[in-house]
Amino acid sequence: MNSGDQKIQDNLRLVIIGGVAAGASAAARARRLSEKASITILERGEDISFANCGLPYHIGGEITERSALAIHTPESLAELLNIDIYVRTEATQIDTNRKMVIAFDSNEKKERQFPYDKLLLAPGAKPIRPSMPGIDDSRIMILRNLQDMDRIKNNLSNANDVLVIGAGFIGLEMVEMLAHLKKKVHLVELQDQVLPILDKDMVKHIQIELLDNGVDLVLGDGIASFEPKQKTVLAHLNSGKTIESDLVILSIGVQSESKLAEDANLELGIRKSIVVNEYLQTSNPNIYAAGDVAETADPILGHRVIVPLGGPANRQGRVAADHMFLGDKARPYPGTIGTSIVRVFSLAAGITGYSEKRLASESIKFQRVTVTANQHASYYPGAVPLTLKILWSTEDGRLLGGQSYGCDGVDKRLDVLSTAIKGKLTIEDLSHLELSYAPPFGSARDVINIAGFCALNITDKLMTPEYDIPTDDKKQLVDVRPKESADLHPVPGAINIPMTELRKRLDEINRNKPVVTVCALGKMSYFASRVLKQNGFEVSSFIGGINVKDPQPMQQINEKKDGDIKMEEQALSPLSLDACGLACPGPIMKIKESLNQIKSGQELIVKASDPGFANDFNAFCKANGLEVLSVTKEKGIITGHAKKMSQTPQTANVESVQSGATLVVFSCELDKVLASFVIANGAAAMGGDITMFFTFWGLNVLRKDINTKPLDKDFMDKMFGRMMPKGIDALPLSRMHMAGMGTRMMKWRMNSKNLPSLEGLMADAQKAGIRMVACSMSMDAMGITRDELIDGVEIGGVADFLDACNRTKTNLFI
Ligand SMILES: Cc1cc2nc3c(=O)[nH]c(=O)nc-3n(C[C@H](O)[C@H](O)[C@H](O)COP(=O)(O)OP(=O)(O)OC[C@H]3O[C@@H](n4cnc5c(N)ncnc54)[C@H](O)[C@@H]3O)c2cc1C
């Protein structure tokens, strides 16, 4: 369409059925194109052009003024556009032969007739109310217009428990608002995930967010019937479970209001929506349909879709008006890709284009990757993680879809991806998108660029993606997170070799078995996979990371009341740490660094944006003599508040202060030594002092396996030294040794089951600060000198041993 010099069809009689998003937008555009046209809106309800997207937020009190939702009154819009508006007037029939709409005017209780040259159907879609026992109870409500909103609001004052059915966008908005109003909210969803339009892996954090906010979430269960009681409504679920509530809100989807079109013999499509062409014309060229009632084409793959969203409805109304007045000079509607977003407490989540499950169900070849990075520079205050999933065509790398969730910046990334999809951009284009960057807004490598890089790494075969953590024995899992993270949240079946140690510890990994590298967010595992690949391993990298795959609900910590804990040093001001922007285990490491500075009775306040920090904080405090006072979350920032326990038994957490263990390792048999290190490392992870006291045969564990220099020993000492196993590779098995065969079999078996080697366990023990003490007396007796022992071993006597015993509550003799 060129600008003002178009041939505009004036004097048209335009009738519009439905006066909200598509209808009002079409009327406004029509008037701008023609001052002479006669434009009439018929609206069944009381209001026109109101903001239905804002309804939940007025119920929840965020939009305080009801009037803010009514963008226009019928009178103000009629005056502004010089149009005729009939509210409370329902179109009941379309006479296509006479080009006449018949309507019932509820104000004057009479039938009216409206002749048209062009007719726009913009009646939208109505919330589904399935027929089932009890469904007609007045306490079971839907939300579509201002009157529904008023009804819900009025009934909420007497409601404590509210049941929301359906965890789509509107259902979740209602859940959040009801929780703000301090209602006990139950949410039931038939699918086994919330936001079924997104992929399951992208909503786990949303589900955790709901649980963290006290929502009673029931997934994979539907409503079978309702049983109205005197004061409550009892919902019977398919599973047999029942939920009693004061009010029920149904939000299980919408159904196109296409009865008029059906009766007028217009062509219907998916779920009885109205089929239109790219100018929104129905099968009758004088009748158009726009908004939730219409089925359009998606511009990605050209499939037919119905996408009931506000943006498309508004733009379709405009296109329909253009075509009515400008004919083939009008620009076509380019289709709907379904970009949508929802806020759920402190998180936002959304989608644009195709999801993985949709692509898979339509047998379209695609690849995918999930990445997580902070929404802006990590060092700038307020950095919080944002997760992005992109899907692209295997054939040409064209972007097919994107999903995102996080506390901040989700809308921006979805909009960039939506634009990229519409622009038919590829993953290569994504990697070079030039996005605005200064520390408060973004990063030099935005998460969108990172997604592009990762996608290219996959297509360039620099990285082999692994989308699930293998549970069988065919692959070995190498967890490359720092030890602190692995200790706090171990990956079952994985050996932990931190990325920083990987190059030195390659021989702990079986070269004959494919390796899957795992980390928190998928970045380090990629780095590790590059190291391993270049060292000859067959390796794949777990995409997304375990923090994304397996988030944990926050453990509920009740605020401690004043005076609950006796404080010895009341005057100490709290130690505050800001660990925002640091990924796990960064926040824990930061606390660890400051642990010695915290005095008994002093409080510690830590802020972190890592989503797993809440639980890490609890576990860490428990193991380190800190009592957790509270863990709270706001806008993605988790604040952990704890107090260091006093040393006195009356006030201290005795378990923490005296945790730890002393182990006497007498044996040099491999299995027993392995057991002793497993126990010691486990005890170290729980905090406290751990001392391993090696005596007599146990000293052999600490011996080096090579002679670094000739040792000056007498004959007997040399003989003794030769007869005893030298170092951990030579240790025998306590049973079924079979001249060394048993030991080899045991090592092979442990390796094939991804169990850590003794060497690995000893390295872990040293890293964890476990004291390894060689008994001086037995060294003398056995003729073992200090030079023969591995680095880091202390030499001590019985006093050392007894002192260690006094400080710990567990003493073991192996
Ligand atoms: C609570 C809620 C929250 C939402 N939030 C969002 C959001 O955040 N983002 C988003 O993109 N979308 C959102 N939507 C969806 C969005 O509002 C719809 O997609 C959009 O309003 C559709 O516009 P429409 O013109 O097709 O239909 P509607 O806006 O539903 O308008 C249709 C009108 O036609 C009238 N009508 C129907 N039949 C007749 C008849 N026979 N005669 C006369 N009048 C008739 C109806 O009374 C209705 O007022 C939300 C919807 C709801 C209900």
The ligand as an SDF file (V2000), in Angstrom:
LIG
                    3D

 53 58  0  0  0  0  0  0  0  0999 V2000
   -8.1470  -12.4650   31.4970 C   0  0  0  0  0  0  0  0  0  0  0  0
   -7.4640  -12.3910   30.1760 C   0  0  0  0  0  0  0  0  0  0  0  0
   -6.1210  -12.0560   30.1260 C   0  0  0  0  0  0  0  0  0  0  0  0
   -5.4650  -11.9980   28.9130 C   0  0  0  0  0  0  0  0  0  0  0  0
   -4.1470  -11.6610   28.8920 N   0  0  0  0  0  0  0  0  0  0  0  0
   -3.5190  -11.5600   27.7090 C   0  0  0  0  0  0  0  0  0  0  0  0
   -2.1920  -11.1510   27.6390 C   0  0  0  0  0  0  0  0  0  0  0  0
   -1.5760  -10.8590   28.6650 O   0  0  0  0  0  0  0  0  0  0  0  0
   -1.5860  -11.0920   26.4400 N   0  0  0  0  0  0  0  0  0  0  0  0
   -2.2480  -11.3970   25.2870 C   0  0  0  0  0  0  0  0  0  0  0  0
   -1.6700  -11.3050   24.2090 O   0  0  0  0  0  0  0  0  0  0  0  0
   -3.5380  -11.7910   25.3180 N   0  0  0  0  0  0  0  0  0  0  0  0
   -4.1760  -11.8740   26.4910 C   0  0  0  0  0  0  0  0  0  0  0  0
   -5.4880  -12.2480   26.5180 N   0  0  0  0  0  0  0  0  0  0  0  0
   -6.1440  -12.6320   25.2640 C   0  0  0  0  0  0  0  0  0  0  0  0
   -6.6450  -11.4230   24.5320 C   0  0  0  0  0  0  0  0  0  0  0  0
   -7.3690  -10.6290   25.3890 O   0  0  0  0  0  0  0  0  0  0  0  0
   -7.4750  -11.8890   23.3830 C   0  0  0  0  0  0  0  0  0  0  0  0
   -6.6810  -12.6390   22.5330 O   0  0  0  0  0  0  0  0  0  0  0  0
   -8.0580  -10.7550   22.6220 C   0  0  0  0  0  0  0  0  0  0  0  0
   -8.8540   -9.9450   23.4390 O   0  0  0  0  0  0  0  0  0  0  0  0
   -8.9310  -11.2760   21.4650 C   0  0  0  0  0  0  0  0  0  0  0  0
   -9.5430  -10.2230   20.8620 O   0  0  0  0  0  0  0  0  0  0  0  0
  -10.8760  -10.4240   20.0370 P   0  0  0  0  0  0  0  0  0  0  0  0
  -11.2650   -9.1000   19.5540 O   0  0  0  0  0  0  0  0  0  0  0  0
  -10.7130  -11.5020   19.0640 O   0  0  0  0  0  0  0  0  0  0  0  0
  -11.9290  -10.9780   21.0810 O   0  0  0  0  0  0  0  0  0  0  0  0
  -12.4110  -10.3340   22.4430 P   0  0  0  0  0  0  0  0  0  0  0  0
  -11.4500   -9.3750   22.9650 O   0  0  0  0  0  0  0  0  0  0  0  0
  -12.8130  -11.4710   23.2870 O   0  0  0  0  0  0  0  0  0  0  0  0
  -13.6950   -9.5180   22.0320 O   0  0  0  0  0  0  0  0  0  0  0  0
  -14.8080  -10.1540   21.4540 C   0  0  0  0  0  0  0  0  0  0  0  0
  -16.0690   -9.4150   21.8540 C   0  0  0  0  0  0  0  0  0  0  0  0
  -17.1070   -9.8610   21.0190 O   0  0  0  0  0  0  0  0  0  0  0  0
  -18.3060   -9.8950   21.7480 C   0  0  0  0  0  0  0  0  0  0  0  0
  -19.2440  -10.8060   21.0790 N   0  0  0  0  0  0  0  0  0  0  0  0
  -19.1400  -12.1400   20.9450 C   0  0  0  0  0  0  0  0  0  0  0  0
  -20.1810  -12.6200   20.2250 N   0  0  0  0  0  0  0  0  0  0  0  0
  -20.9560  -11.5690   19.9120 C   0  0  0  0  0  0  0  0  0  0  0  0
  -22.1720  -11.4350   19.2100 C   0  0  0  0  0  0  0  0  0  0  0  0
  -22.7950  -12.4820   18.6670 N   0  0  0  0  0  0  0  0  0  0  0  0
  -22.7160  -10.2090   19.0800 N   0  0  0  0  0  0  0  0  0  0  0  0
  -22.1070   -9.1260   19.6220 C   0  0  0  0  0  0  0  0  0  0  0  0
  -20.9590   -9.2060   20.2980 N   0  0  0  0  0  0  0  0  0  0  0  0
  -20.3920  -10.4130   20.4410 C   0  0  0  0  0  0  0  0  0  0  0  0
  -17.8700  -10.4060   23.0940 C   0  0  0  0  0  0  0  0  0  0  0  0
  -18.8000  -10.0090   24.0970 O   0  0  0  0  0  0  0  0  0  0  0  0
  -16.5100   -9.7400   23.2540 C   0  0  0  0  0  0  0  0  0  0  0  0
  -16.6110   -8.5810   24.0370 O   0  0  0  0  0  0  0  0  0  0  0  0
   -6.1710  -12.2940   27.7290 C   0  0  0  0  0  0  0  0  0  0  0  0
   -7.5250  -12.6270   27.7650 C   0  0  0  0  0  0  0  0  0  0  0  0
   -8.1570  -12.6610   28.9840 C   0  0  0  0  0  0  0  0  0  0  0  0
   -9.6310  -13.0090   29.0120 C   0  0  0  0  0  0  0  0  0  0  0  0
  1  2  1  0
  2  3  1  0
  2 52  2  0
  3  4  2  0
  4  5  1  0
  4 50  1  0
  5  6  2  0
  6  7  1  0
  6 13  1  0
  7  8  2  0
  7  9  1  0
  9 10  1  0
 10 11  2  0
 10 12  1  0
 12 13  2  0
 13 14  1  0
 14 15  1  0
 14 50  1  0
 15 16  1  0
 16 17  1  0
 16 18  1  0
 18 19  1  0
 18 20  1  0
 20 21  1  0
 20 22  1  0
 22 23  1  0
 23 24  1  0
 24 25  2  0
 24 26  1  0
 24 27  1  0
 27 28  1  0
 28 29  2  0
 28 30  1  0
 28 31  1  0
 31 32  1  0
 32 33  1  0
 33 34  1  0
 33 48  1  0
 34 35  1  0
 35 36  1  0
 35 46  1  0
 36 37  1  0
 36 45  1  0
 37 38  2  0
 38 39  1  0
 39 40  1  0
 39 45  2  0
 40 41  1  0
 40 42  2  0
 42 43  1  0
 43 44  2  0
 44 45  1  0
 46 47  1  0
 46 48  1  0
 48 49  1  0
 50 51  2  0
 51 52  1  0
 52 53  1  0
M  END
$$$$
